Amino acid sequence: MADQRTLAQLLQTPIEGYKDAIVVPAITADNFELKHGLLTLVQNKQFFGHDKEDPRA
C-alpha cells in the first residue's frame, strides 16, 4: 500500500524526545559583570531584536 501522507505531513520534523535535550542550566554565580556598552544599549534602546540585527555587535 502506498504512503498516503501529504507533502506537508512528510516534511514535518518529528519532535519526540527533544524536550529532554533542551536544558536550561542553573545560574550558580554570585556576582555578575555588567559591561558599560550593554547598559548604554539598554538605556538608549539601540537594539530592537530584529532578525537582521546582530545582538553581539
PDB file of N, CA, C, O and CB in Angstrom:
ATOM      1  N   MET A   1       0.848  -1.182   0.000  1.00  0.00           N
ATOM      2  CA  MET A   1       0.000   0.000   0.000  1.00  0.00           C
ATOM      3  C   MET A   1       0.889   1.240   0.000  1.00  0.00           C
ATOM      4  O   MET A   1       1.898   1.280   0.704  1.00  0.00           O
ATOM      5  CB  MET A   1      -0.962   0.001   1.225  1.00  0.00           C
ATOM      6  N   ALA A   2       0.528   2.229  -0.769  1.00  0.00           N
ATOM      7  CA  ALA A   2       1.317   3.447  -0.907  1.00  0.00           C
ATOM      8  C   ALA A   2       1.136   4.350   0.310  1.00  0.00           C
ATOM      9  O   ALA A   2       0.122   4.296   1.004  1.00  0.00           O
ATOM     10  CB  ALA A   2       0.927   4.197  -2.186  1.00  0.00           C
ATOM     11  N   ASP A   3       2.146   5.175   0.544  1.00  0.00           N
ATOM     12  CA  ASP A   3       2.099   6.139   1.649  1.00  0.00           C
ATOM     13  C   ASP A   3       1.107   7.238   1.290  1.00  0.00           C
ATOM     14  O   ASP A   3       1.288   7.916   0.279  1.00  0.00           O
ATOM     15  CB  ASP A   3       3.518   6.740   1.943  1.00  0.00           C
ATOM     16  N   GLN A   4       0.078   7.428   2.083  1.00  0.00           N
ATOM     17  CA  GLN A   4      -0.993   8.368   1.777  1.00  0.00           C
ATOM     18  C   GLN A   4      -0.838   9.713   2.480  1.00  0.00           C
ATOM     19  O   GLN A   4      -1.772  10.516   2.480  1.00  0.00           O
ATOM     20  CB  GLN A   4      -2.310   7.763   2.146  1.00  0.00           C
ATOM     21  N   ARG A   5       0.319   9.972   3.077  1.00  0.00           N
ATOM     22  CA  ARG A   5       0.517  11.252   3.764  1.00  0.00           C
ATOM     23  C   ARG A   5       0.745  12.371   2.749  1.00  0.00           C
ATOM     24  O   ARG A   5       1.282  12.143   1.665  1.00  0.00           O
ATOM     25  CB  ARG A   5       1.711  11.164   4.743  1.00  0.00           C
ATOM     26  N   THR A   6       0.332  13.577   3.116  1.00  0.00           N
ATOM     27  CA  THR A   6       0.543  14.727   2.243  1.00  0.00           C
ATOM     28  C   THR A   6       1.990  15.184   2.344  1.00  0.00           C
ATOM     29  O   THR A   6       2.714  14.767   3.248  1.00  0.00           O
ATOM     30  CB  THR A   6      -0.421  15.883   2.606  1.00  0.00           C
ATOM     31  N   LEU A   7       2.413  16.037   1.423  1.00  0.00           N
ATOM     32  CA  LEU A   7       3.778  16.553   1.435  1.00  0.00           C
ATOM     33  C   LEU A   7       4.038  17.345   2.712  1.00  0.00           C
ATOM     34  O   LEU A   7       5.133  17.272   3.269  1.00  0.00           O
ATOM     35  CB  LEU A   7       4.035  17.431   0.201  1.00  0.00           C
ATOM     36  N   ALA A   8       3.053  18.095   3.178  1.00  0.00           N
ATOM     37  CA  ALA A   8       3.207  18.860   4.422  1.00  0.00           C
ATOM     38  C   ALA A   8       3.441  17.930   5.606  1.00  0.00           C
ATOM     39  O   ALA A   8       4.245  18.240   6.485  1.00  0.00           O
ATOM     40  CB  ALA A   8       1.965  19.733   4.677  1.00  0.00           C
ATOM     41  N   GLN A   9       2.758  16.806   5.638  1.00  0.00           N
ATOM     42  CA  GLN A   9       2.955  15.849   6.724  1.00  0.00           C
ATOM     43  C   GLN A   9       4.325  15.193   6.641  1.00  0.00           C
ATOM     44  O   GLN A   9       4.959  14.949   7.668  1.00  0.00           O
ATOM     45  CB  GLN A   9       1.864  14.783   6.696  1.00  0.00           C
ATOM     46  N   LEU A  10       4.785  14.907   5.434  1.00  0.00           N
ATOM     47  CA  LEU A  10       6.091  14.281   5.261  1.00  0.00           C
ATOM     48  C   LEU A  10       7.228  15.220   5.649  1.00  0.00           C
ATOM     49  O   LEU A  10       8.284  14.761   6.086  1.00  0.00           O
ATOM     50  CB  LEU A  10       6.265  13.828   3.823  1.00  0.00           C
ATOM     51  N   LEU A  11       7.028  16.523   5.494  1.00  0.00           N
ATOM     52  CA  LEU A  11       8.085  17.497   5.776  1.00  0.00           C
ATOM     53  C   LEU A  11       8.119  17.943   7.230  1.00  0.00           C
ATOM     54  O   LEU A  11       9.034  18.668   7.620  1.00  0.00           O
ATOM     55  CB  LEU A  11       7.915  18.699   4.896  1.00  0.00           C
ATOM     56  N   GLN A  12       7.158  17.535   8.038  1.00  0.00           N
ATOM     57  CA  GLN A  12       7.149  17.927   9.447  1.00  0.00           C
ATOM     58  C   GLN A  12       8.268  17.212  10.191  1.00  0.00           C
ATOM     59  O   GLN A  12       8.471  16.008  10.029  1.00  0.00           O
ATOM     60  CB  GLN A  12       5.782  17.614  10.096  1.00  0.00           C
ATOM     61  N   THR A  13       8.989  17.972  11.008  1.00  0.00           N
ATOM     62  CA  THR A  13      10.080  17.418  11.797  1.00  0.00           C
ATOM     63  C   THR A  13       9.517  16.716  13.022  1.00  0.00           C
ATOM     64  O   THR A  13       8.694  17.286  13.737  1.00  0.00           O
ATOM     65  CB  THR A  13      11.077  18.519  12.211  1.00  0.00           C
ATOM     66  N   PRO A  14       9.950  15.490  13.272  1.00  0.00           N
ATOM     67  CA  PRO A  14       9.478  14.820  14.487  1.00  0.00           C
ATOM     68  C   PRO A  14      10.063  15.491  15.726  1.00  0.00           C
ATOM     69  O   PRO A  14      11.242  15.846  15.747  1.00  0.00           O
ATOM     70  CB  PRO A  14       9.854  13.321  14.464  1.00  0.00           C
ATOM     71  N   ILE A  15       9.241  15.664  16.754  1.00  0.00           N
ATOM     72  CA  ILE A  15       9.709  16.357  17.961  1.00  0.00           C
ATOM     73  C   ILE A  15       9.745  15.441  19.177  1.00  0.00           C
ATOM     74  O   ILE A  15      10.020  15.902  20.284  1.00  0.00           O
ATOM     75  CB  ILE A  15       8.819  17.552  18.254  1.00  0.00           C
ATOM     76  N   GLU A  16       9.476  14.170  18.994  1.00  0.00           N
ATOM     77  CA  GLU A  16       9.501  13.246  20.121  1.00  0.00           C
ATOM     78  C   GLU A  16      10.919  13.151  20.671  1.00  0.00           C
ATOM     79  O   GLU A  16      11.870  12.967  19.912  1.00  0.00           O
ATOM     80  CB  GLU A  16       8.982  11.850  19.701  1.00  0.00           C
ATOM     81  N   GLY A  17      11.059  13.272  21.966  1.00  0.00           N
ATOM     82  CA  GLY A  17      12.353  13.113  22.610  1.00  0.00           C
ATOM     83  C   GLY A  17      13.221  14.357  22.656  1.00  0.00           C
ATOM     84  O   GLY A  17      14.277  14.329  23.288  1.00  0.00           O
ATOM     85  N   TYR A  18      12.822  15.446  22.015  1.00  0.00           N
ATOM     86  CA  TYR A  18      13.645  16.649  22.001  1.00  0.00           C
ATOM     87  C   TYR A  18      13.481  17.485  23.263  1.00  0.00           C
ATOM     88  O   TYR A  18      14.364  18.278  23.593  1.00  0.00           O
ATOM     89  CB  TYR A  18      13.309  17.485  20.796  1.00  0.00           C
ATOM     90  N   LYS A  19      12.382  17.326  23.964  1.00  0.00           N
ATOM     91  CA  LYS A  19      12.150  18.124  25.164  1.00  0.00           C
ATOM     92  C   LYS A  19      13.234  17.869  26.204  1.00  0.00           C
ATOM     93  O   LYS A  19      13.663  18.795  26.892  1.00  0.00           O
ATOM     94  CB  LYS A  19      10.769  17.817  25.754  1.00  0.00           C
ATOM     95  N   ASP A  20      13.674  16.634  26.322  1.00  0.00           N
ATOM     96  CA  ASP A  20      14.710  16.296  27.293  1.00  0.00           C
ATOM     97  C   ASP A  20      16.077  16.831  26.887  1.00  0.00           C
ATOM     98  O   ASP A  20      16.953  16.990  27.738  1.00  0.00           O
ATOM     99  CB  ASP A  20      14.782  14.796  27.471  1.00  0.00           C
ATOM    100  N   ALA A  21      16.275  17.112  25.601  1.00  0.00           N
ATOM    101  CA  ALA A  21      17.578  17.576  25.128  1.00  0.00           C
ATOM    102  C   ALA A  21      17.787  19.065  25.398  1.00  0.00           C
ATOM    103  O   ALA A  21      18.928  19.525  25.434  1.00  0.00           O
ATOM    104  CB  ALA A  21      17.721  17.298  23.639  1.00  0.00           C
ATOM    105  N   ILE A  22      16.717  19.820  25.588  1.00  0.00           N
ATOM    106  CA  ILE A  22      16.833  21.255  25.829  1.00  0.00           C
ATOM    107  C   ILE A  22      16.784  21.482  27.334  1.00  0.00           C
ATOM    108  O   ILE A  22      15.736  21.335  27.964  1.00  0.00           O
ATOM    109  CB  ILE A  22      15.699  22.055  25.096  1.00  0.00           C
ATOM    110  N   VAL A  23      17.929  21.842  27.899  1.00  0.00           N
ATOM    111  CA  VAL A  23      18.029  22.019  29.344  1.00  0.00           C
ATOM    112  C   VAL A  23      18.591  23.407  29.627  1.00  0.00           C
ATOM    113  O   VAL A  23      19.645  23.768  29.103  1.00  0.00           O
ATOM    114  CB  VAL A  23      18.921  20.911  29.989  1.00  0.00           C
ATOM    115  N   VAL A  24      17.910  24.174  30.437  1.00  0.00           N
ATOM    116  CA  VAL A  24      18.393  25.490  30.846  1.00  0.00           C
ATOM    117  C   VAL A  24      19.269  25.297  32.079  1.00  0.00           C
ATOM    118  O   VAL A  24      18.789  24.822  33.109  1.00  0.00           O
ATOM    119  CB  VAL A  24      17.201  26.480  31.137  1.00  0.00           C
ATOM    120  N   PRO A  25      20.549  25.660  31.986  1.00  0.00           N
ATOM    121  CA  PRO A  25      21.429  25.443  33.137  1.00  0.00           C
ATOM    122  C   PRO A  25      21.094  26.387  34.290  1.00  0.00           C
ATOM    123  O   PRO A  25      20.628  27.507  34.078  1.00  0.00           O
ATOM    124  CB  PRO A  25      22.890  25.625  32.724  1.00  0.00           C
ATOM    125  N   ALA A  26      21.334  25.927  35.483  1.00  0.00           N
ATOM    126  CA  ALA A  26      21.108  26.755  36.669  1.00  0.00           C
ATOM    127  C   ALA A  26      22.214  27.803  36.770  1.00  0.00           C
ATOM    128  O   ALA A  26      23.371  27.518  36.463  1.00  0.00           O
ATOM    129  CB  ALA A  26      21.059  25.882  37.960  1.00  0.00           C
ATOM    130  N   ILE A  27      21.862  29.008  37.196  1.00  0.00           N
ATOM    131  CA  ILE A  27      22.843  30.079  37.381  1.00  0.00           C
ATOM    132  C   ILE A  27      23.374  29.966  38.798  1.00  0.00           C
ATOM    133  O   ILE A  27      22.640  30.161  39.767  1.00  0.00           O
ATOM    134  CB  ILE A  27      22.215  31.502  37.116  1.00  0.00           C
ATOM    135  N   THR A  28      24.657  29.650  38.911  1.00  0.00           N
ATOM    136  CA  THR A  28      25.245  29.449  40.231  1.00  0.00           C
ATOM    137  C   THR A  28      26.212  30.566  40.616  1.00  0.00           C
ATOM    138  O   THR A  28      26.817  30.514  41.686  1.00  0.00           O
ATOM    139  CB  THR A  28      25.961  28.119  40.277  1.00  0.00           C
ATOM    140  N   ALA A  29      26.364  31.566  39.765  1.00  0.00           N
ATOM    141  CA  ALA A  29      27.299  32.653  40.058  1.00  0.00           C
ATOM    142  C   ALA A  29      26.700  33.597  41.100  1.00  0.00           C
ATOM    143  O   ALA A  29      25.498  33.861  41.105  1.00  0.00           O
ATOM    144  CB  ALA A  29      27.655  33.430  38.767  1.00  0.00           C
ATOM    145  N   ASP A  30      27.563  34.094  41.975  1.00  0.00           N
ATOM    146  CA  ASP A  30      27.122  35.039  42.998  1.00  0.00           C
ATOM    147  C   ASP A  30      27.307  36.489  42.564  1.00  0.00           C
ATOM    148  O   ASP A  30      26.708  37.397  43.142  1.00  0.00           O
ATOM    149  CB  ASP A  30      27.875  34.793  44.289  1.00  0.00           C
ATOM    150  N   ASN A  31      28.126  36.702  41.559  1.00  0.00           N
ATOM    151  CA  ASN A  31      28.359  38.069  41.092  1.00  0.00           C
ATOM    152  C   ASN A  31      28.356  38.082  39.564  1.00  0.00           C
ATOM    153  O   ASN A  31      28.646  37.071  38.924  1.00  0.00           O
ATOM    154  CB  ASN A  31      29.707  38.630  41.648  1.00  0.00           C
ATOM    155  N   PHE A  32      28.032  39.217  39.000  1.00  0.00           N
ATOM    156  CA  PHE A  32      27.935  39.360  37.557  1.00  0.00           C
ATOM    157  C   PHE A  32      28.682  40.612  37.133  1.00  0.00           C
ATOM    158  O   PHE A  32      28.814  41.570  37.895  1.00  0.00           O
ATOM    159  CB  PHE A  32      26.458  39.416  37.101  1.00  0.00           C
ATOM    160  N   GLU A  33      29.165  40.581  35.900  1.00  0.00           N
ATOM    161  CA  GLU A  33      29.825  41.757  35.342  1.00  0.00           C
ATOM    162  C   GLU A  33      28.904  42.342  34.276  1.00  0.00           C
ATOM    163  O   GLU A  33      28.587  41.682  33.287  1.00  0.00           O
ATOM    164  CB  GLU A  33      31.237  41.400  34.744  1.00  0.00           C
ATOM    165  N   LEU A  34      28.483  43.568  34.484  1.00  0.00           N
ATOM    166  CA  LEU A  34      27.676  44.278  33.501  1.00  0.00           C
ATOM    167  C   LEU A  34      28.576  45.268  32.786  1.00  0.00           C
ATOM    168  O   LEU A  34      29.130  46.182  33.397  1.00  0.00           O
ATOM    169  CB  LEU A  34      26.459  44.998  34.167  1.00  0.00           C
ATOM    170  N   LYS A  35      28.713  45.074  31.493  1.00  0.00           N
ATOM    171  CA  LYS A  35      29.599  45.947  30.730  1.00  0.00           C
ATOM    172  C   LYS A  35      28.895  47.265  30.414  1.00  0.00           C
ATOM    173  O   LYS A  35      27.680  47.315  30.226  1.00  0.00           O
ATOM    174  CB  LYS A  35      30.058  45.255  29.430  1.00  0.00           C
ATOM    175  N   HIS A  36      29.681  48.311  30.363  1.00  0.00           N
ATOM    176  CA  HIS A  36      29.158  49.656  30.140  1.00  0.00           C
ATOM    177  C   HIS A  36      28.427  49.750  28.799  1.00  0.00           C
ATOM    178  O   HIS A  36      27.389  50.406  28.705  1.00  0.00           O
ATOM    179  CB  HIS A  36      30.295  50.683  30.194  1.00  0.00           C
ATOM    180  N   GLY A  37      28.960  49.100  27.766  1.00  0.00           N
ATOM    181  CA  GLY A  37      28.326  49.143  26.447  1.00  0.00           C
ATOM    182  C   GLY A  37      26.932  48.539  26.449  1.00  0.00           C
ATOM    183  O   GLY A  37      26.038  49.046  25.770  1.00  0.00           O
ATOM    184  N   LEU A  38      26.733  47.470  27.199  1.00  0.00           N
ATOM    185  CA  LEU A  38      25.419  46.846  27.295  1.00  0.00           C
ATOM    186  C   LEU A  38      24.431  47.771  27.999  1.00  0.00           C
ATOM    187  O   LEU A  38      23.282  47.902  27.576  1.00  0.00           O
ATOM    188  CB  LEU A  38      25.513  45.508  28.037  1.00  0.00           C
ATOM    189  N   LEU A  39      24.881  48.404  29.064  1.00  0.00           N
ATOM    190  CA  LEU A  39      23.998  49.338  29.771  1.00  0.00           C
ATOM    191  C   LEU A  39      23.625  50.518  28.886  1.00  0.00           C
ATOM    192  O   LEU A  39      22.492  50.998  28.930  1.00  0.00           O
ATOM    193  CB  LEU A  39      24.667  49.839  31.054  1.00  0.00           C
ATOM    194  N   THR A  40      24.568  50.982  28.091  1.00  0.00           N
ATOM    195  CA  THR A  40      24.296  52.087  27.171  1.00  0.00           C
ATOM    196  C   THR A  40      23.264  51.672  26.127  1.00  0.00           C
ATOM    197  O   THR A  40      22.361  52.447  25.813  1.00  0.00           O
ATOM    198  CB  THR A  40      25.595  52.551  26.482  1.00  0.00           C
ATOM    199  N   LEU A  41      23.387  50.457  25.584  1.00  0.00           N
ATOM    200  CA  LEU A  41      22.408  49.972  24.612  1.00  0.00           C
ATOM    201  C   LEU A  41      21.011  49.911  25.218  1.00  0.00           C
ATOM    202  O   LEU A  41      20.037  50.316  24.584  1.00  0.00           O
ATOM    203  CB  LEU A  41      22.813  48.592  24.092  1.00  0.00           C
ATOM    204  N   VAL A  42      20.917  49.413  26.428  1.00  0.00           N
ATOM    205  CA  VAL A  42      19.614  49.298  27.080  1.00  0.00           C
ATOM    206  C   VAL A  42      19.032  50.682  27.350  1.00  0.00           C
ATOM    207  O   VAL A  42      17.839  50.906  27.148  1.00  0.00           O
ATOM    208  CB  VAL A  42      19.732  48.500  28.396  1.00  0.00           C
ATOM    209  N   GLN A  43      19.859  51.594  27.798  1.00  0.00           N
ATOM    210  CA  GLN A  43      19.371  52.936  28.108  1.00  0.00           C
ATOM    211  C   GLN A  43      18.944  53.680  26.850  1.00  0.00           C
ATOM    212  O   GLN A  43      17.952  54.408  26.868  1.00  0.00           O
ATOM    213  CB  GLN A  43      20.444  53.731  28.842  1.00  0.00           C
ATOM    214  N   ASN A  44      19.685  53.504  25.759  1.00  0.00           N
ATOM    215  CA  ASN A  44      19.387  54.225  24.520  1.00  0.00           C
ATOM    216  C   ASN A  44      18.425  53.470  23.611  1.00  0.00           C
ATOM    217  O   ASN A  44      18.004  53.997  22.581  1.00  0.00           O
ATOM    218  CB  ASN A  44      20.664  54.506  23.772  1.00  0.00           C
ATOM    219  N   LYS A  45      18.070  52.233  23.984  1.00  0.00           N
ATOM    220  CA  LYS A  45      17.160  51.396  23.192  1.00  0.00           C
ATOM    221  C   LYS A  45      17.646  51.254  21.756  1.00  0.00           C
ATOM    222  O   LYS A  45      16.860  51.380  20.817  1.00  0.00           O
ATOM    223  CB  LYS A  45      15.746  51.983  23.206  1.00  0.00           C
ATOM    224  N   GLN A  46      18.940  50.992  21.582  1.00  0.00           N
ATOM    225  CA  GLN A  46      19.507  50.872  20.245  1.00  0.00           C
ATOM    226  C   GLN A  46      19.315  49.476  19.661  1.00  0.00           C
ATOM    227  O   GLN A  46      19.407  49.311  18.445  1.00  0.00           O
ATOM    228  CB  GLN A  46      20.978  51.216  20.276  1.00  0.00           C
ATOM    229  N   PHE A  47      19.060  48.498  20.469  1.00  0.00           N
ATOM    230  CA  PHE A  47      18.853  47.137  19.985  1.00  0.00           C
ATOM    231  C   PHE A  47      17.375  46.815  20.058  1.00  0.00           C
ATOM    232  O   PHE A  47      16.773  46.870  21.131  1.00  0.00           O
ATOM    233  CB  PHE A  47      19.684  46.113  20.802  1.00  0.00           C
ATOM    234  N   PHE A  48      16.788  46.477  18.915  1.00  0.00           N
ATOM    235  CA  PHE A  48      15.356  46.230  18.847  1.00  0.00           C
ATOM    236  C   PHE A  48      15.007  44.759  18.671  1.00  0.00           C
ATOM    237  O   PHE A  48      13.831  44.402  18.739  1.00  0.00           O
ATOM    238  CB  PHE A  48      14.764  47.018  17.727  1.00  0.00           C
ATOM    239  N   GLY A  49      15.998  43.890  18.446  1.00  0.00           N
ATOM    240  CA  GLY A  49      15.743  42.464  18.303  1.00  0.00           C
ATOM    241  C   GLY A  49      15.278  42.042  16.927  1.00  0.00           C
ATOM    242  O   GLY A  49      14.683  40.974  16.781  1.00  0.00           O
ATOM    243  N   HIS A  50      15.537  42.859  15.906  1.00  0.00           N
ATOM    244  CA  HIS A  50      15.168  42.483  14.544  1.00  0.00           C
ATOM    245  C   HIS A  50      16.007  41.305  14.073  1.00  0.00           C
ATOM    246  O   HIS A  50      17.100  41.070  14.588  1.00  0.00           O
ATOM    247  CB  HIS A  50      15.337  43.673  13.588  1.00  0.00           C
ATOM    248  N   ASP A  51      15.497  40.567  13.097  1.00  0.00           N
ATOM    249  CA  ASP A  51      16.194  39.385  12.589  1.00  0.00           C
ATOM    250  C   ASP A  51      17.573  39.718  12.030  1.00  0.00           C
ATOM    251  O   ASP A  51      18.509  38.933  12.188  1.00  0.00           O
ATOM    252  CB  ASP A  51      15.360  38.715  11.515  1.00  0.00           C
ATOM    253  N   LYS A  52      17.709  40.857  11.388  1.00  0.00           N
ATOM    254  CA  LYS A  52      18.979  41.210  10.749  1.00  0.00           C
ATOM    255  C   LYS A  52      19.922  41.959  11.680  1.00  0.00           C
ATOM    256  O   LYS A  52      21.024  42.324  11.270  1.00  0.00           O
ATOM    257  CB  LYS A  52      18.721  42.046   9.522  1.00  0.00           C
ATOM    258  N   GLU A  53      19.520  42.193  12.911  1.00  0.00           N
ATOM    259  CA  GLU A  53      20.358  42.888  13.886  1.00  0.00           C
ATOM    260  C   GLU A  53      21.283  41.904  14.583  1.00  0.00           C
ATOM    261  O   GLU A  53      20.864  40.803  14.936  1.00  0.00           O
ATOM    262  CB  GLU A  53      19.492  43.628  14.918  1.00  0.00           C
ATOM    263  N   ASP A  54      22.521  42.284  14.781  1.00  0.00           N
ATOM    264  CA  ASP A  54      23.478  41.432  15.485  1.00  0.00           C
ATOM    265  C   ASP A  54      23.488  41.832  16.957  1.00  0.00           C
ATOM    266  O   ASP A  54      23.941  42.929  17.283  1.00  0.00           O
ATOM    267  CB  ASP A  54      24.912  41.550  14.861  1.00  0.00           C
ATOM    268  N   PRO A  55      23.003  40.980  17.853  1.00  0.00           N
ATOM    269  CA  PRO A  55      22.954  41.347  19.269  1.00  0.00           C
ATOM    270  C   PRO A  55      24.328  41.433  19.907  1.00  0.00           C
ATOM    271  O   PRO A  55      24.465  41.985  20.999  1.00  0.00           O
ATOM    272  CB  PRO A  55      22.118  40.357  20.024  1.00  0.00           C
ATOM    273  N   ARG A  56      25.358  40.894  19.244  1.00  0.00           N
ATOM    274  CA  ARG A  56      26.711  40.932  19.796  1.00  0.00           C
ATOM    275  C   ARG A  56      27.548  42.051  19.195  1.00  0.00           C
ATOM    276  O   ARG A  56      28.740  42.151  19.484  1.00  0.00           O
ATOM    277  CB  ARG A  56      27.401  39.605  19.572  1.00  0.00           C
ATOM    278  N   ALA A  57      26.948  42.889  18.366  1.00  0.00           N
ATOM    279  CA  ALA A  57      27.710  43.975  17.726  1.00  0.00           C
ATOM    280  C   ALA A  57      27.895  45.140  18.672  1.00  0.00           C
ATOM    281  O   ALA A  57      28.511  46.141  18.306  1.00  0.00           O
ATOM    282  CB  ALA A  57      27.009  44.452  16.451  1.00  0.00           C
TER     283      ALA A  57
END
